Amino acid sequence: MAQNADKATLTIAADQGKFTINRNIYGHFAEHLGHCIYGGLWVGEDSPIPNTRGIRNDVVAALKAIRVPVVRWPGGCFADEYHWMDGIGPREKRPTMINTHWGGVTENNHFGTHEFFELCEQLGCEPYITGNVGSGSVEEMADWIEYMTFDGVSPMAELRKKNGREKPWKLTYFAVGNENWGCGGNMRPEFYADQYRRFATYVRNYSGNRIFKIA
C-alpha cells in the first residue's frame, strides 16, 4: 500500500509568516543565587569594574545585544524571604540578611528596588517583580506596590521621593509569590489559592498603571 500511496508535497514560505511569537518568552530571571546579583549585575559605584550607577557595563552591553525583553527579580525562592523595605534608602544604612535558600550567605541589600529599576532602564526592558507570600504580609506587599507605582501623596510615595525617585515606575508584571508549593512556603494547592486571592486583592492599579498579576 505504501508504494501506491499518493505523494504529498509540503511547501514552506519562510517569508510569509502570519504570526509573531511574543517576545516576552525570551525574558530573563535575576535571582540572588551565586554571583548573579552581587558581582554579576551589581558591583557598586566605587568598584574598579566599569559600571554605571553600580551596574556592570559589560553585562548590560551583553544583555542589550540579545535584546532582553523582560527581567524578573528578586526570585525565585529568594523572593519569599525578601523584605523590600530592607533594600531601600541609603545603602550604608540598609540591614544585612542571610540568604537561607542559596548558600546561607550574608547579603548587604545594596541591590534593591531602585537598583533593579535602574537595571531595567539601562536594558530598556520590562520589569517583572515577585512579591513575598511565603514569609511576608499583605500589608508589606500592598506597600511595595504603592511605593513603586503611586503618583500622588501617600506615605509610600513620599518615602519613594525621599529616596530620590520623584515619579513612580511603570510596572507591568507582578508575581504573587513563587513556587509556593515548595520553597515559597510548602503550601497545599487550596491554601495557596486562598492566599493568592487575599494578597492579590491588594495589588492595586495606581495612577493608570495596569499590573498583570501572576500566580
C-alpha positions in Angstrom: 0.0 0.0 0.0 2.8 2.4 0.8 4.2 2.1 -2.7 0.8 3.1 -4.2 0.1 5.9 -1.8 -0.2 9.4 -3.2 2.8 11.6 -2.6 2.4 14.8 -0.7 4.3 18.0 -1.3 5.0 20.4 1.5 6.0 24.0 0.6 7.4 26.3 3.3 7.3 30.0 2.6 9.5 31.3 5.4 9.0 34.9 4.3 5.2 34.8 4.5 4.6 34.2 8.2 1.3 35.2 9.7 2.0 35.0 13.4 4.5 36.7 15.7 5.9 34.9 18.7 5.5 37.0 21.9 9.0 38.4 22.6 8.5 38.1 26.3 9.0 34.3 26.2 12.7 35.2 25.9 12.6 37.0 29.2 15.3 36.6 31.9 15.5 35.8 35.5 17.7 37.6 38.1 17.9 35.8 41.4 20.2 36.2 44.4 21.9 32.9 43.6 25.7 32.6 43.4 27.1 35.7 41.7 24.1 36.5 39.6 23.4 39.8 41.5 26.4 40.6 43.6 29.5 40.6 41.4 27.4 39.7 38.4 25.0 42.5 37.8 25.9 44.7 40.7 29.4 45.8 41.7 28.7 49.1 43.4 29.6 52.6 42.2 33.1 52.5 43.8 34.1 49.3 42.0 37.1 49.3 39.7 35.0 47.3 37.3 33.4 49.7 34.8 29.9 50.4 35.8 27.0 52.9 35.5 25.5 53.7 38.9 26.8 50.4 40.3 25.6 48.2 37.5 28.3 46.5 35.3 28.6 48.0 31.9 29.8 44.8 30.2 26.8 42.8 31.5 24.4 45.5 30.4 26.0 45.5 26.9 25.8 41.7 26.6 22.1 41.7 27.7 21.3 44.6 25.4 22.9 42.7 22.5 20.4 39.9 22.9 17.6 42.3 23.4 16.3 41.0 26.7 12.6 42.0 26.8 11.7 41.4 30.5 13.7 40.7 33.7 12.2 39.0 36.8 13.5 39.8 40.3 14.2 39.1 43.2 13.4 35.4 42.7 12.8 32.6 42.6 12.9 31.0 46.1 14.7 34.1 47.4 11.6 36.3 46.8 9.7 34.6 49.6 12.2 35.6 52.2 13.0 39.1 50.7 11.6 42.1 52.6 11.7 45.0 50.2 12.0 47.7 52.9 15.4 46.4 53.8 16.6 47.3 50.2 15.7 51.0 50.0 17.3 54.2 51.4 21.0 54.9 51.9 22.9 51.7 51.2 25.2 52.1 54.1 22.2 52.1 56.4 20.5 49.0 54.9 20.3 46.0 57.2 22.0 42.8 56.1 20.2 39.5 55.7 21.0 35.8 55.5 20.1 34.2 52.1 18.9 30.9 53.6 17.9 29.4 50.2 21.2 29.8 48.4 24.3 29.0 50.5 23.4 30.8 53.7 25.5 33.8 52.6 25.1 37.2 54.2 23.9 39.9 51.8 24.1 43.7 52.3 20.9 44.6 50.5 22.7 47.1 48.3 20.8 45.8 45.3 17.1 46.7 45.9 14.1 48.2 44.3 15.7 51.3 42.9 18.7 49.4 41.6 16.5 46.9 39.9 14.5 49.5 38.1 17.8 51.2 37.2 18.9 48.0 35.6 15.7 47.7 33.6 16.0 51.2 32.4 19.6 50.6 31.3 18.5 47.5 29.4 15.3 49.1 28.0 13.3 46.1 29.3 10.1 45.5 31.2 10.4 44.9 35.0 8.8 41.8 36.5 8.7 41.7 40.3 7.9 38.8 42.6 6.2 39.5 45.9 6.8 37.8 49.2 3.9 35.5 50.1 5.9 32.8 52.0 7.2 35.0 54.9 5.7 38.4 54.1 2.4 40.1 54.8 -0.4 41.5 52.7 0.4 45.0 54.1 4.1 44.6 53.1 3.1 43.7 49.5 0.5 46.4 49.3 3.0 49.0 50.5 5.5 47.8 47.9 3.0 48.3 45.1 2.2 51.8 46.4 5.9 52.7 46.7 6.6 51.7 43.1 3.5 52.9 41.3 1.5 55.5 43.1 1.8 59.0 41.7 0.3 61.2 44.4 0.5 62.0 48.1 0.7 58.9 50.3 3.2 57.5 52.9 4.9 55.2 50.4 5.0 57.7 47.6 6.6 60.2 49.9 9.1 57.6 51.1 10.0 56.9 47.4 10.5 60.6 46.8 12.7 60.9 49.9 14.8 58.1 48.5 15.4 60.0 45.3 12.7 58.9 42.9 10.1 61.6 42.2 7.8 59.8 39.7 6.6 56.3 40.0 7.9 53.5 37.8 5.8 51.6 35.3 5.3 48.0 36.5 3.5 45.5 34.2 4.2 42.1 35.7 3.9 41.2 39.4 4.0 37.6 40.7 2.1 36.9 43.9 4.7 34.5 45.5 7.0 32.0 43.9 6.8 28.2 43.9 4.6 28.3 47.0 4.1 24.5 46.8 7.8 24.2 47.8 10.4 26.8 48.8 7.8 29.5 48.9 6.1 28.1 52.0 5.3 24.4 51.3 1.6 25.3 50.8 -1.1 22.9 49.7 -2.9 24.0 46.5 -6.1 25.0 48.2 -4.2 27.1 50.8 -2.2 28.9 48.2 -5.3 29.6 46.1 -6.8 31.4 49.1 -3.6 33.2 49.9 -3.3 34.3 46.3 -6.8 35.7 46.3 -6.1 37.5 49.6 -2.7 39.0 48.6 -3.7 39.8 45.0 -6.7 41.9 46.2 -4.3 44.5 47.4 -2.0 44.6 44.4 -3.7 47.7 43.2 -3.6 49.5 39.9 -2.5 53.0 40.7 -2.1 56.1 38.6 -3.0 54.5 35.3 -0.5 51.6 35.8 -2.0 48.2 34.9 -0.5 45.2 36.6 -0.8 41.7 35.3 -0.9 39.5 38.4 0.8 36.1 38.1 0.2 33.1 40.4 
